[in-house]
Structures are given as structure tokens and as C-alpha cells.
């Protein structure tokens, strides 16, 4: 009975969260239809204000669902029950990522620049992600110092690596290369996934443009804003799928 009550509470909270996320996505689509390619950051003030309010409302429900799901999963013995709880966990991860995309996009601050070890930032990001055993991630062979806002760069790399994971259907690889000279540093994230649809390749960094079914269209726009915030550039290409970040060394 207690388990049934908890499951009911989880379902009710999940419905509440889905409604809130649905509102965010609906408003995003409205803005996309109205402003299309000419949509600018300042024109997203309304969605930013609404997202800030919804963020507060979504935090507690998502946390409650996550804790309840983990508790039920630890006590579950039937395979069917465990699988259903894992589906709920995947839903939580998706909604959390969508919310993070929105909030990063509308609340980006001026970077607090310090010298950081790039390899340690990447290791921190990879440690947070659920990477299937079928995907091999190759990190840097040595350390590189870069000047950046660590928090913003963790968001940047988490987004890019997460996208790479999503694009790989079965077995695959993700490689991270760094080339540096006196003037600039180039960071490449290369994956063996399906690539970016050609009709989206020139637009993927624009707000509300996405090629993923569950995407908000703000993840890569946030990445571009973060890199631009550091006076750098980011671009993507196919064959293989490669995201290249170029940063000034001064």
C-alpha cells in the first residue's frame, strides 16, 4: 500500500512537471514561429521571465520524483517494475536537461576568468553523464591550461558530449583533441554518430533550432553564447561530426 501511494504521488508530480515543461516548449514554439531566423536574445525576455518562475516550481517536484524513484528501485525485485522505474529516471533526466538548457540560455552571466586544467574540466563533465559501455570516450593525453569560467565551460562540454552520446545509436566513439599555438587554442569534440542533418547544419546554434525530438533548441544556442562570452567561436561539420571551439590565448 505504501509503495502504491508513493507511485501515485510520483505520477501526480510527474504530470505537474510535464505540464510545466510543456508550457516552456509551447512558448518556445510560439516565439520560433513569430521571429524565426531573426529572433534575438533580447526578444526572449518574456520566455526568460516565465522560465525563471517555472524553474522554481519544477525544482522540488523533479527532486521528489528522483528520490522516490530511487527508493522504489532499491526495493523492487521484479524486472518489469525496475524497467518502468528506469523509464521514469530517463524522463527525469530529459526534463532536467531541458530546464537547464532554458535557464543557461536566459541567465548567462559575465564569465569569471581563471586558469583551469582543461582535462580536469572534461573529466568532471564525463563523470556526471551516463555513458553506455558501448561508447568509448578518448580524452586528452596531457593537461592544457585554459582561461575560462569553469562553471560555464562545464555546461558547454556537458551539452556537447551529451549530444554526441545521443547521436551514437549503438557502438561508437567520442574523441577530444586540442591544438594550441601562441595565439589560440582549438578544442575538437569528434563523434562517430549519425551526424547533423544538412538542412540544420548552418542553423543549429540559433535559438529554438533542434534536430532532436526531445530537444528545446536552446542547448547549442547556450554553447554558442558561452563561447562568445569568452571571445571565442564555435562551429560544426559532418564526416565525422566535429564541434570545434576556438579560444584566444590572451
N, C-alpha and C positions, 0 to 999 in steps of 0.2 A: 504493500500500500504506500509506504514512504517513497519507494522508487517511482511508483506510478505518479505520485503527487509531484515529485521533482521533475519527472519527464513532462508533465502537464505545464509546470511553471516554465520549463525551458522552452517549450513550444510557444507559450504565450509571449514570453520575452522575445523569442526569435521573430514572431510575427511583428512585434513592435519595432524591432531593429530593421526588418525587411521594409516596412512601411517608410521608415526614416530614410534608409538608403535609396529607396525607390523615389522619394521626393527629390533627393540630391540629383539623381540621374535624370529625372524628368526635367528639372530646371536646367540641367546641363544641356539637354537636347533642345530645349526651347531657345537657349542662348545660341546654340550652334546653328539652328535654322534661321535665326534672326540676323546674326552678324557674319556667319560663315567665315571665309578666309580673313576678313578684315577685323575680326574680333581681337581686341587688345586687352591687356591686363587691367587697365583702369575701368573697362566696361564690365568687368566681372565683380564689381564692388558688391552688387546685390547678392549674388550667389556666395560671395565670400562671407558676408554678414550672416546669411542664413546658415551656411556651413558651420560657422563658429558656434552658433546656438545649438545646432543639431549635434555637434561634436560632444558637447557636454552631456546631452541626453543619451547619446549612444555609448559613452564610455562605460557606465555602470552596467547596462544590460549585456554588453559584449563580455565584460569581465565575469558577470554572473553565469552566463551561458558557458563560458570556457571552464570555470571552476566546477560547475555542476556536471558538465560532460566528462571532465577528467575523473571526477569522483565516481560517476556511474561506470565509466570504462574500467576503472580499477577493480570494481566489484563484479563486473559482467563475466559470465562463464560461457555463454552461448556465442558461437561465431557470428550468427546473424545479428545479435544485439551489438557486438563490438563493431561490426561493419557499419551499422546505422549510426553509431556514435562517431565513428571516424568521418562519416559524411557530414555530420554536424560540425566537427572540428574543421573540415575543409571549408565549410561555409563561413565559419568564424574568421578563418584566415583571409578569405576573399573579402569579406566586409571590412575587416581591419585594414587591409591593403587599400581598398577603395577610399576609406575615410582618411588614411594617411596621405594618399595622393592629393585629395582635395585640400587638406589642411596645409600641406607643404607648399602647394601652389599659391594659396591665397595669403599665407603668413610668412613668406620668406624674409628673413632679416639680413641686415648687413653682416658680412662674414667677420668672424673673429679670427684673424690670421695668426697661425703659429706654425712652427716647423714640426712636421709629423713624419713618422715612418710609414710609407705607403703600404708596405707589406702587412704591417700590423692592422691597418685600417681594413684591408681586404680580408684578412683572417677573421676579424671581428664580424664583418658582414656575412661571410660564408658560415660562420658558426651559428648565426641566427636563422639561416634558411634551412628548409627541409630539402636536401639534395638526394635524389634517388641513387642507389648504389650503381645503377646502370649509367650514370653520368660521371665522367672523370673531369675533375677540375684541376688545371695546372696553374699554379701561382708563380710569382716571381722567384727566380733563383737567388736573388740577393736583394738587400734592402735599398730603397731610394728615399731620400728626404724630399718632401714637397711642402710648400707653404699653403695652408688651406684652413678652412673652418672644418674641424673633424666631424662635427655633428652633421653638417650639410653634406660632406663627402660620404659619410656612411649611408645617408639617404640616397645619394646619387648611385653608389655602387650596388647597394641592395636592390634598387629598382632595376638597374641594367642586368645584373646577374640573375635576378628573379625572372625577367623577361627571357633571358637566354634559356633558363631551365624550362620555362613554359613552351618554348619553341621546339624543344627536342622531344620527339614523340616516344622513342624507345632508347636504345643505346646511343651515346653521343659524348661530346667533349666540349668543355669551355676552357679557353686558354687566355691568359692575361699577359700581354707583353708591354714593356716600357722601353722607349728610346729617348735619350736625353742628350742635349748639347748645351752650349753656353747660353743660348737664348731661350730655349723652350724645352718642354717635356711632353712627349706624346704617350698616352696610355691607350692601348687597344684591348678591347674585350671581344674575343672571337668565339663564335659557337658553330656547331655543326647542325643546327636546326633547319627548319624549312625555309627560313629567310623571310623577308618583308615583302608583302605584295607590291609589285612595281607601281601600281597606281597610288600607293600610300607612301612610297619611299621619300618623296620630296615634301611630304606634309606631316610626317609622324611627330615632329617636335612642336606642331601647332596645338593650341588648346582644343580639347574635345575631339581630336582625331585619334582613332584607335582601330586596330585590326583584330583585337581580341574580343570575344563575346562578352566577357565579364569585366572589361576594362572601362575606366572612367574617361580615358582620353586626356588625363592630366599627369600621368606618371612621367612620360618622356618630356612633356612641357615643363615639368618641375626640374627634370635633369638639365634641360637647356638653361633654365633660369639660374640654377645653382652654378653651372659652369660660367655663364655670362657674369654672374655675381663675382667670379674670381678672374674676370678679364680674359677668359678663355673661350674656346669654340668647341663644338661637338658636331659630328656628322656621322652618317651611317651609310653602309653599302652592302651589297649582297655578294655571294660567291667568293668566299664564305661570308656569312653575316658578321659584319665588323662595326663596332661603335668605337670611334676614335675621338679621344679628348685631348685637346692641345692647350697647354697652360704656359704662360710666360714664367721664366725663372727669376725675374726681378720683382 
